[in-house]
Amino acid sequence: MSEALKILGKKINKAKHKRRKAKSSVKHLLSAPKFSLPQINIPKLKFKVSCTTVNRPLSDYISKLKSKRSRNNRTILGKYDLVERIKEGTFAWDFSLKRVYVWPKLIKEPWFQIYPLVKHPRVKEVFMRGDEINISTPEGRFTVIFPEDNLVPEKILTSLAIYSGAQLSIAKPHSEADYDGWRLLLSLPEVSLEPELVAVKLQQIPPLTALVDRKLAARLILLSLSKTGIIITGSSGSGKTTLLNSIVNTIYELYPFLRICVIEARIELQLPRSPLISRSRGENLTQLIRDAFYLMRPDILVLGELRGQEIISWIEVCRAGIPSLTTYHSPSINKAIESLSLLLRSTIERVGLKEIPKLFDAFIKMERKVSVEGNRYAVSEVYVSNGEKYNKIYPPHISDEKFLQLIDSCIVDGDVREVYSDIMKRI
């Protein structure tokens, strides 16, 4: 025990000795003689900062970015015609090349990277196939480029199917649904080779007088209240459903006491809430038409789209004297008459073209003109049957006298001329 204490004491004394030696060396340095350095006068020079010198690294950086090419060989940075900043992201528009560069700021499910596109007020349609995207705006169609983001189309498609409730699977690789104000068509690679999305924005329905002139608007309303089979025809995306929707809304505004029954395979029409407006949705349109005809006491029956075998049930409603409106996919009225005749022959023998004017009272043709400035929708032709043949009433407008001769009766109380005059005043 004593030996250990002796060794510990020696170590403590040795450490104290080193500490004293270090303190003495510091005191020696502090007590050394002081000396001053000679003063040198440096002349003051005026320096002028060169902006080009300062900005050279930035300009080099920008030039490097400009030299970069995206995956599809498009320039990432360049001169834009318009740069917009919205809450969801930044848009840089190149109107000459029909491109828009998008830098997302907010990425939310289920849209992910395309979330800024569906939130932009001017974007009406979004087409995605694989990792390539195009959009439709009033200024035309643009190719979308995401300089900093890589699209994962499978993730977007799956997420939209979950949120919208669309039944999308290998067993059903093609599905449609509505979500957040957009109509969606989802396709898996099993049917489209690549993940595909078509999203169409549900537009606010314009007033009828915004689609056609005031006189034609009044005549279309009178036809809808008197003729028992009106078909709005046109190619896909020509505005058929929009015109039908606008006519129905105008009828409700003018005559809210009428009972209107609407039948659709999928919900497309945007209608006011009213106990007098009935809506039925389903795939068996034939049964839905019969239920509406026999059970719902309609004053007007609206079929969203005439497709196939339900044509017989729809004709039964027309022959019962109930004004009926529908849409039909056809690029022209002549082709619509021919295809409807063929459709009828598949169920009823000996139905030819001569019988069509007796079955369908009026045809309204819609068309869309596509240009770099955008899309334009218009009523291009209107034909009304006198029971034997179709008479063209537009364009140009025929006289009121000739037009009213084609109108036999009207479901609204009053003389046809009085009803027409009242519509002209109120529309």
Long-range contacts (C-beta under 8 A, 24 or more apart in sequence): 70-145, 70-147, 72-132, 72-145, 74-99, 74-145, 76-101, 76-147, 77-147, 84-120, 86-116, 86-119, 86-120, 87-119, 88-115, 88-116, 88-119, 88-120, 89-115, 89-116, 91-116, 91-120, 93-142, 95-139, 98-140, 98-141, 98-142, 98-143, 98-372, 99-142, 99-143, 99-144, 99-145, 100-135, 100-142, 100-143, 100-144, 100-145, 101-145, 101-146, 101-147, 102-144, 102-145, 102-146, 103-146, 103-147, 103-148, 104-146, 104-149, 109-159, 109-163, 110-156, 110-159, 110-160, 110-162, 110-163, 110-164, 110-179, 111-156, 111-159, 111-160, 112-152, 112-155, 112-156, 112-159, 113-146, 113-149, 113-151, 113-152, 113-156, 114-151, 114-156, 117-144, 118-180, 118-182, 118-199, 118-201, 123-201, 124-200, 124-201, 124-203, 125-198, 125-199, 125-200, 125-201, 126-197, 126-198, 126-199, 127-197, 127-198, 127-199, 128-153, 128-156, 128-195, 128-196, 128-197, 128-198, 128-199, 129-192, 129-194, 129-195, 129-196, 129-197, 130-194, 130-195, 130-196, 136-375, 137-374, 138-374, 138-375, 139-373, 139-374, 140-371, 140-372, 140-373, 140-374, 153-194, 153-195, 153-197, 154-195, 156-195, 156-197, 157-186, 157-188, 157-195, 157-196, 157-197, 160-184, 160-186, 160-197, 161-186, 176-266, 178-202, 178-266, 178-267, 183-268, 202-270, 203-242, 204-270, 205-242, 205-245, 205-246, 205-249, 205-270, 206-242, 206-246, 207-246, 207-249, 207-250, 208-246, 208-247, 208-249, 208-250, 208-427, 209-427, 211-239, 211-242, 211-243, 211-246, 211-377, 211-378, 211-379, 212-378, 212-379, 214-424, 214-427, 215-397, 215-424, 216-379, 216-382, 216-394, 216-397, 217-250, 217-427, 218-420, 218-423, 218-424, 218-427, 219-382, 219-393, 219-394, 219-403, 219-420, 220-247, 220-364, 220-382, 221-247, 221-250, 221-251, 221-254, 221-423, 221-427, 222-407, 222-410, 222-416, 222-419, 222-420, 222-423, 223-361, 223-362, 223-384, 223-407, 224-251, 224-300, 224-323, 224-325, 225-251, 225-255, 225-300, 225-323, 225-410, 225-411, 225-412, 225-419, 226-323, 226-407, 226-408, 226-409, 226-410, 226-411, 226-416, 227-323, 227-361, 227-362, 227-384, 227-407, 228-317, 228-318, 228-319, 228-320, 228-321, 228-322, 228-323, 228-324, 228-361, 229-314, 229-315, 229-318, 229-324, 229-359, 229-360, 229-361, 229-362, 230-323, 230-324, 230-325, 230-326, 230-360, 230-361, 230-362, 230-363, 230-364, 231-306, 231-325, 231-326, 231-327, 231-328, 231-336, 231-340, 231-360, 231-362, 231-363, 231-364, 232-325, 232-326, 232-327, 232-328, 232-364, 232-365, 232-366, 233-327, 233-328, 233-329, 233-330, 233-332, 233-333, 233-336, 233-363, 233-364, 233-365, 233-366, 234-327, 234-329, 234-330, 234-331, 234-365, 234-366, 234-367, 234-368, 235-329, 235-330, 235-331, 235-367, 235-368, 236-329, 237-368, 238-366, 238-367, 238-368, 238-377, 239-366, 239-368, 239-377, 239-378, 240-327, 240-328, 240-366, 241-268, 241-269, 241-304, 241-305, 241-327, 242-377, 243-364, 243-366, 243-379, 244-269, 244-302, 244-304, 244-325, 244-326, 244-327, 245-269, 245-270, 245-271, 247-325, 248-300, 248-302, 248-325, 250-427, 251-300, 252-277, 254-423, 254-426, 254-427, 255-412, 258-299, 258-300, 258-411, 258-412, 259-296, 259-297, 259-298, 259-299, 259-300, 260-298, 260-299, 260-300, 260-301, 260-302, 261-292, 261-296, 261-298, 261-300, 261-301, 261-302, 262-302, 262-304, 263-288, 263-289, 263-292, 263-301, 263-302, 263-303, 263-304, 264-303, 264-304, 264-305, 265-304, 265-305, 265-307, 266-304, 268-304, 269-302, 269-304, 285-310, 285-313, 286-310, 286-312, 286-313, 289-313, 289-314, 289-316, 289-317, 290-316, 292-317, 293-317, 293-320, 293-322, 298-322, 299-323, 299-411, 300-324, 300-325, 300-411, 301-325, 302-326, 305-329, 308-343, 309-347, 311-340, 311-343, 311-344, 311-347, 312-344, 312-347, 312-348, 315-359, 318-359, 318-360, 318-361, 323-411, 332-365, 333-363, 333-365, 333-381, 333-383, 333-390, 336-363, 337-363, 357-385, 357-386, 357-387, 357-388, 357-389, 357-390, 358-385, 358-387, 360-385, 361-385, 363-390
